[in-house]
Amino acid sequence: MTTEPASAPPVPSGLTPATRTLLTLGAAVVVLTGIHLAADVLGPVLLAAVIVIICHPLRHPLEARGWPRWAATTVIIVVAYLILAGLLAMLVFAGFQFAGLVRDYIGELQQSVNEVTGQLATLGLDAQIADATASALEPSRLLAVAGSISGIVLSIATAFFFVLAYAIFMAADAARYSTASRLFGTTHAGQIARATRFSTGVRRYFVVNASFGAAVALVDGVALALIGVPAPVVWAILAFVTNFVPNIGFVLGLIPPAIMAFVVGGWPLALVVVAIYCVVNAVLQVLVQPKFVSDAVSLSLTLSFMSVVFWTFIIGPLGAILAIPLTLLVRALVLEGDPGTVWLRWLSGDAVSPTSDPTPEAVPPLPQTNSEGNAEQAVEQDAPRDPAEDAGAEADAPRANDAL
């Protein structure tokens, strides 16, 4: 009796998981490189899109009161312009005020740098550490920073006009896109739901950040005015703007007023400023605000921090402010559209459960073989029988016994 050679195991169809991962990473590198090269164009476009998303809910109550669509769109454009104008005015005021402060206090700053260098040498610290600290507080360096801030403000003012134009077109298109659920709700419900979740998350994030930023700016500004730090309004504006930068915005808003307090009142006043900012940051931005932000956007703290560094590298300083919306956009486009990525969505902080992952189809068991290796006979033995045949066999069994 000849035995047939064992058949080779079936070759899996499609790409292996490792190959798919490498291709995905390669495609991501290509896309992100293109975004980085076009950052000067994409930055204002993304900012205008975020502002239109924030203002878009104003359309619904106006149209419910009988306003025509063009009038509601005009209101959205005006509100978007007011938001942009307010942000621009604050940045221009704070930037030029900071540059003026550095020039006015250049003598005191030079004296403070000499005192710091002497104190470090007295404490026996290494000369390189003392030189590094002195160079960081060098007046010429701060003057260069002040000049660069003024240049950044002017560049923002230039880009402001492009953002205004983008906002007009996007607000007009948003009026048309608002009818998507009524026209395509039955055929494209999943895509519309993802877009709605993204827009809602962006609005909630900026509303929460603006609320806490205003509270932090008010407390910091009043405290700095009471202890005698120059230009408390400038530092309050800086605290409000940097509050939109997750996790590290507190540090960015603390350094300039701490340096100014050191120039005016020495180490004691600088330490008081640091203590005030730390208390306000610990109470509002560490204990309270993350809870509201997490509920609003469902992002983990680690991903929120890494997104700031990542998007700042990709599209520049504007990426620090748009880090959370861009991360939400990537998750909506890449992860939420694939039912098999529930695990990755959960890792990102999204409120999903394992039951959201579709259950894989049941795989039929392999055919059992008997002792002679005949698989077909084993399948026939295990195959389900017709109930009618079983009933007929039971009825014929007594007759066979009588015949015997």
C-alpha positions as CSV (number, residue, x, y, z in Angstrom):
1,M,0.0,0.0,0.0
2,T,1.5,3.3,-1.1
3,T,1.3,6.3,1.0
4,E,0.8,9.7,-0.5
5,P,3.4,12.4,0.4
6,A,2.2,14.9,3.0
7,S,0.9,18.1,1.4
8,A,2.8,21.3,2.1
9,P,1.3,23.8,4.5
10,P,-0.8,26.5,2.9
11,V,1.1,29.7,2.0
12,P,-0.6,32.6,3.8
13,S,-2.1,35.1,1.3
14,G,-1.2,38.8,1.5
15,L,1.6,40.5,3.3
16,T,3.1,39.5,6.6
17,P,2.4,41.8,9.6
18,A,6.1,42.8,9.7
19,T,6.0,43.8,6.0
20,R,2.7,45.8,6.5
21,T,4.3,47.6,9.5
22,L,7.4,48.6,7.5
23,L,5.3,49.8,4.5
24,T,3.1,51.8,6.8
25,L,6.1,53.5,8.5
26,G,7.6,54.2,5.1
27,A,4.4,55.8,3.8
28,A,4.2,57.8,7.0
29,V,7.7,59.1,6.6
30,V,7.0,60.2,3.0
31,V,3.7,62.0,4.0
32,L,5.3,63.7,7.0
33,T,8.2,64.9,4.9
34,G,5.8,66.5,2.5
35,I,4.0,68.2,5.3
36,H,7.2,69.4,6.8
37,L,8.3,70.9,3.4
38,A,4.9,72.6,3.0
39,A,4.6,73.8,6.6
40,D,4.5,77.5,5.6
41,V,1.4,76.8,3.5
42,L,-0.3,74.2,5.7
43,G,0.2,76.0,9.0
44,P,-2.2,78.9,8.2
45,V,-4.6,76.5,6.5
46,L,-4.8,74.3,9.6
47,L,-5.2,77.3,11.9
48,A,-8.0,78.7,9.8
49,A,-9.7,75.3,9.8
50,V,-9.5,75.0,13.6
51,I,-11.0,78.5,14.0
52,V,-13.8,77.7,11.6
53,I,-14.5,74.5,13.5
54,I,-14.7,76.4,16.8
55,C,-17.1,79.0,15.4
56,H,-19.3,76.6,13.3
57,P,-21.9,75.8,16.1
58,L,-23.0,79.4,16.0
59,R,-24.7,78.6,12.7
60,H,-27.3,76.3,14.1
61,P,-29.2,78.7,16.4
62,L,-29.1,81.4,13.8
63,E,-30.6,79.2,11.1
64,A,-33.1,77.9,13.6
65,R,-34.3,81.5,14.1
66,G,-34.9,81.8,10.3
67,W,-31.6,83.5,9.3
68,P,-30.6,82.7,5.7
69,R,-27.5,80.6,5.2
70,W,-25.4,83.5,3.8
71,A,-26.1,85.6,6.9
72,A,-25.2,82.8,9.3
73,T,-21.9,82.3,7.3
74,T,-21.2,86.0,7.5
75,V,-21.6,85.9,11.3
76,I,-19.2,82.9,11.5
77,I,-16.6,84.8,9.4
78,V,-16.9,87.9,11.6
79,V,-16.5,85.9,14.8
80,A,-13.5,84.1,13.3
81,Y,-11.9,87.4,12.4
82,L,-12.5,88.8,15.9
83,I,-10.8,85.8,17.4
84,L,-7.8,86.1,15.1
85,A,-7.6,89.9,15.6
86,G,-7.7,89.4,19.4
87,L,-4.9,86.8,19.3
88,L,-2.8,89.0,16.9
89,A,-3.3,92.1,19.1
90,M,-2.2,90.2,22.2
91,L,0.9,88.8,20.5
92,V,1.9,92.2,19.0
93,F,1.5,94.0,22.3
94,A,3.3,91.3,24.3
95,G,6.1,91.0,21.8
96,F,7.0,94.7,21.5
97,Q,6.5,95.2,25.3
98,F,9.0,92.5,26.0
99,A,11.5,93.9,23.6
100,G,11.1,97.3,25.2
101,L,11.6,95.9,28.7
102,V,14.9,94.2,27.7
103,R,16.2,97.5,26.3
104,D,15.1,99.5,29.4
105,Y,16.6,97.1,31.9
106,I,19.8,96.4,30.0
107,G,22.0,97.9,32.7
108,E,20.4,96.1,35.6
109,L,20.5,92.9,33.6
110,Q,24.2,93.2,33.0
111,Q,24.8,93.8,36.7
112,S,22.7,90.8,37.6
113,V,24.7,88.6,35.3
114,N,27.9,89.7,36.9
115,E,26.5,89.0,40.4
116,V,25.4,85.5,39.3
117,T,28.8,84.7,37.9
118,G,30.5,85.9,41.1
119,Q,28.2,83.8,43.3
120,L,28.8,80.7,41.2
121,A,32.5,81.2,41.5
122,T,32.3,81.7,45.2
123,L,30.4,78.5,45.6
124,G,33.2,76.7,43.9
125,L,31.3,75.5,40.8
126,D,33.1,74.7,37.7
127,A,34.1,77.6,35.5
128,Q,32.3,76.1,32.5
129,I,29.0,76.0,34.5
130,A,29.5,79.6,35.5
131,D,30.3,80.7,31.9
132,A,27.3,78.7,30.6
133,T,24.9,80.4,33.1
134,A,26.4,83.8,32.3
135,S,26.1,83.3,28.6
136,A,22.4,82.3,29.0
137,L,21.7,85.6,30.7
138,E,23.9,87.7,28.5
139,P,22.1,90.9,27.6
140,S,23.1,90.7,24.0
141,R,21.5,87.3,23.8
142,L,18.3,88.5,25.3
143,L,18.3,91.5,22.9
144,A,18.6,89.0,20.0
145,V,15.7,87.1,21.5
146,A,13.7,90.3,21.8
147,G,14.4,91.1,18.2
148,S,13.5,87.7,17.0
149,I,10.2,87.9,18.9
150,S,9.4,91.1,17.1
151,G,10.3,89.5,13.8
152,I,8.1,86.5,14.6
153,V,5.2,88.9,15.5
154,L,5.6,90.6,12.1
155,S,5.6,87.3,10.3
156,I,2.5,86.2,12.2
157,A,0.8,89.5,11.1
158,T,1.7,88.7,7.5
159,A,0.3,85.2,7.7
160,F,-2.8,86.7,9.4
161,F,-4.1,87.9,6.1
162,F,-3.8,84.5,4.5
163,V,-5.6,83.0,7.4
164,L,-8.4,85.5,6.9
165,A,-8.8,84.4,3.3
166,Y,-8.8,80.7,4.2
167,A,-11.4,81.3,6.8
168,I,-13.8,82.9,4.3
169,F,-13.7,79.9,2.0
170,M,-13.8,77.3,4.8
171,A,-16.8,79.0,6.5
172,A,-18.7,79.1,3.2
173,D,-18.0,75.4,2.5
174,A,-18.9,74.5,6.1
175,A,-22.5,75.6,5.4
176,R,-22.7,73.0,2.6
177,Y,-21.0,70.3,4.6
178,S,-23.5,70.7,7.4
179,T,-26.1,68.9,5.2
180,A,-23.9,65.8,4.8
181,S,-25.7,63.8,7.5
182,R,-29.1,64.5,5.9
183,L,-27.9,63.5,2.4
184,F,-25.5,60.7,3.1
185,G,-26.4,59.6,6.6
186,T,-27.5,56.2,5.5
187,T,-24.6,55.4,3.2
188,H,-21.7,57.1,4.9
189,A,-22.7,57.1,8.6
190,G,-19.3,56.0,9.8
191,Q,-17.3,58.7,8.0
192,I,-19.8,61.4,9.2
193,A,-19.6,60.1,12.8
194,R,-15.8,60.3,12.8
195,A,-15.8,63.8,11.4
196,T,-18.4,64.9,14.0
197,R,-16.3,63.4,16.8
198,F,-13.2,65.1,15.6
199,S,-14.9,68.5,15.4
200,T,-16.5,68.1,18.8
201,G,-13.1,67.1,20.3
202,V,-11.4,70.1,18.8
203,R,-14.0,72.5,20.1
204,R,-14.0,71.0,23.6
205,Y,-10.2,71.1,23.8
206,F,-9.9,74.8,22.9
207,V,-12.9,75.8,25.1
208,V,-11.3,74.0,28.1
209,N,-7.9,75.5,27.4
210,A,-9.2,79.0,26.9
211,S,-11.2,78.8,30.1
212,F,-8.2,77.6,32.2
213,G,-5.8,79.9,30.4
214,A,-7.9,82.9,31.3
215,A,-8.0,81.8,34.9
216,V,-4.3,81.2,35.0
217,A,-3.5,84.5,33.3
218,L,-5.7,86.4,35.7
219,V,-4.2,84.9,38.8
220,D,-0.6,85.3,37.5
221,G,-1.1,88.8,36.4
222,V,-2.6,90.0,39.7
223,A,0.1,88.2,41.7
224,L,2.9,89.7,39.6
225,A,1.4,93.2,40.0
226,L,1.1,92.8,43.8
227,I,4.8,91.8,44.2
228,G,6.1,94.5,41.9
229,V,7.2,92.7,38.8
230,P,7.3,95.0,35.7
231,A,4.7,94.6,33.0
232,P,2.4,92.1,34.6
233,V,-0.1,92.4,31.7
234,V,2.6,91.1,29.3
235,W,3.3,88.1,31.4
236,A,-0.4,87.4,31.9
237,I,-0.9,87.4,28.1
238,L,2.1,85.1,27.8
239,A,0.6,82.7,30.4
240,F,-2.7,82.7,28.4
241,V,-1.1,82.0,25.1
242,T,1.3,79.3,26.4
243,N,-1.6,77.5,28.2
244,F,-2.5,76.2,24.7
245,V,0.8,74.4,24.6
246,P,0.2,71.1,26.5
247,N,2.4,70.1,29.4
248,I,5.4,72.4,28.6
249,G,3.5,75.7,28.2
250,F,3.8,76.4,31.9
251,V,7.6,76.4,31.6
252,L,7.6,78.6,28.6
253,G,5.4,81.1,30.4
254,L,7.4,81.1,33.6
255,I,11.0,81.8,32.3
256,P,10.6,85.5,31.1
257,P,8.8,86.8,34.2
258,A,11.2,84.9,36.5
259,I,14.2,86.5,34.7
260,M,12.6,90.0,34.9
261,A,11.9,89.5,38.7
262,F,15.5,88.4,39.1
263,V,16.7,91.6,37.4
264,V,14.5,93.8,39.5
265,G,14.6,92.2,42.9
266,G,17.3,89.5,42.8
267,W,17.0,85.9,43.8
268,P,14.3,86.4,46.5
269,L,11.8,88.0,44.1
270,A,12.6,85.4,41.4
271,L,11.9,82.6,43.8
272,V,8.6,84.2,44.8
273,V,7.6,84.3,41.1
274,V,8.6,80.6,40.6
275,A,6.6,79.7,43.7
276,I,3.5,81.5,42.5
277,Y,3.6,79.9,39.1
278,C,4.3,76.5,40.6
279,V,1.3,76.7,43.0
280,V,-1.1,78.0,40.2
281,N,0.3,75.3,37.8
282,A,0.0,72.5,40.4
283,V,-3.6,73.4,41.3
284,L,-5.1,74.4,37.9
285,Q,-2.9,72.9,35.2
286,V,-1.8,69.7,36.8
287,L,-4.6,68.6,39.1
288,V,-7.8,70.1,37.5
289,Q,-7.2,70.9,33.8
290,P,-5.8,67.4,32.7
291,K,-9.1,65.8,33.9
292,F,-11.2,68.2,31.7
293,V,-8.9,67.9,28.7
294,S,-8.8,64.1,29.0
295,D,-12.6,64.0,29.1
296,A,-12.8,66.4,26.2
297,V,-10.4,64.7,23.7
298,S,-9.6,61.2,25.2
299,L,-5.9,61.4,24.7
300,S,-3.3,60.0,27.1
301,L,-0.9,62.4,28.9
302,T,2.1,60.7,27.3
303,L,0.7,61.1,23.8
304,S,-0.3,64.7,24.5
305,F,3.2,65.6,25.5
306,M,4.9,63.7,22.6
307,S,2.5,65.3,20.1
308,V,3.7,68.8,21.1
309,V,7.3,67.9,20.4
310,F,6.4,65.9,17.2
311,W,4.2,68.5,15.5
312,T,6.5,71.4,16.5
313,F,9.2,69.6,14.6
314,I,7.0,68.9,11.6
315,I,5.3,72.3,11.0
316,G,7.1,74.7,13.3
317,P,6.0,76.7,16.3
318,L,2.4,76.7,15.2
319,G,2.5,72.9,15.7
320,A,2.7,73.3,19.5
321,I,-0.7,75.0,19.5
322,L,-2.2,72.7,17.0
323,A,-0.7,69.5,18.4
324,I,-3.8,68.1,19.9
325,P,-6.1,68.8,17.0
326,L,-3.6,67.3,14.5
327,T,-3.3,64.2,16.7
328,L,-7.0,63.9,16.8
329,L,-7.2,64.2,13.1
330,V,-4.6,61.5,12.5
331,R,-6.5,59.2,14.9
332,A,-9.8,59.9,13.1
333,L,-8.3,59.2,9.6
334,V,-6.0,56.3,10.4
335,L,-7.3,54.4,13.4
336,E,-11.0,55.1,13.7
337,G,-11.6,54.0,10.2
338,D,-10.2,50.5,10.8
339,P,-12.2,48.3,13.1
340,G,-9.1,46.2,13.8
341,T,-7.2,49.0,15.5
342,V,-9.3,49.2,18.7
343,W,-6.2,48.2,20.6
344,L,-4.2,51.1,19.3
345,R,-7.1,53.5,19.9
346,W,-7.2,52.3,23.5
347,L,-3.5,52.9,23.9
348,S,-3.9,56.5,22.6
349,G,-6.5,57.1,25.4
350,D,-9.7,56.7,23.5
351,A,-12.7,55.5,25.5
352,V,-13.2,52.1,23.6
353,S,-13.7,48.6,24.9
354,P,-12.5,45.2,23.5
355,T,-16.0,44.5,22.4
356,S,-15.7,47.2,19.8
357,D,-13.2,44.9,18.0
358,P,-15.1,42.6,15.5
359,T,-15.0,39.0,16.5
360,P,-13.0,36.9,14.0
361,E,-14.9,34.4,12.0
362,A,-14.9,30.9,13.4
363,V,-12.5,28.6,11.7
364,P,-13.9,25.1,11.0
365,P,-12.1,22.2,12.6
366,L,-9.7,20.1,10.6
367,P,-11.1,16.7,9.5
368,Q,-10.3,13.9,11.9
369,T,-8.6,10.8,10.5
370,N,-9.1,7.1,11.6
371,S,-6.3,4.7,12.3
372,E,-5.9,3.9,8.6
373,G,-5.4,7.5,7.7
374,N,-8.7,7.7,5.7
375,A,-9.9,11.2,6.3
376,E,-13.0,11.0,4.1
377,Q,-14.5,8.1,6.1
378,A,-13.9,10.0,9.3
379,V,-15.7,13.0,7.9
380,E,-18.6,10.8,6.8
381,Q,-18.7,9.2,10.3
382,D,-18.8,12.6,12.0
383,A,-21.2,14.2,9.5
384,P,-24.6,15.1,10.9
385,R,-27.4,12.7,9.9
386,D,-30.9,13.5,8.8
387,P,-33.5,13.2,11.6
388,A,-35.9,11.4,9.3
389,E,-33.4,8.7,8.6
390,D,-32.7,8.3,12.4
391,A,-36.5,7.9,13.0
392,G,-36.8,5.4,10.3
393,A,-33.9,3.4,11.7
394,E,-35.4,3.4,15.1
395,A,-38.7,2.1,13.7
396,D,-37.0,-0.7,11.8
397,A,-35.1,-1.9,14.8
398,P,-38.0,-3.9,16.5
399,R,-38.8,-5.6,13.3
400,A,-35.3,-6.9,12.9
401,N,-35.4,-8.2,16.5
402,D,-38.7,-10.1,15.7
403,A,-37.3,-11.6,12.6
404,L,-34.4,-12.9,14.7
